[in-house]
Amino acid sequence: MSKAKQIKEASSKFKLPRKLKKAQTKARLKQASEYLWNELAKGFEEAKGS
């Protein structure tokens, strides 16, 4: 294996966790925003009802 290929593989191993973290953060943000929108919708429904 060439030196460049070894370096490239090593660096890609380090990049993977960062990508996973980004994906997790995105998923968390999406869940949080969906939850907030649901709460807002509930609040509006209650306001309309009263």
Residue pairs with C-beta under 8 A, 6 or more apart in sequence:
none
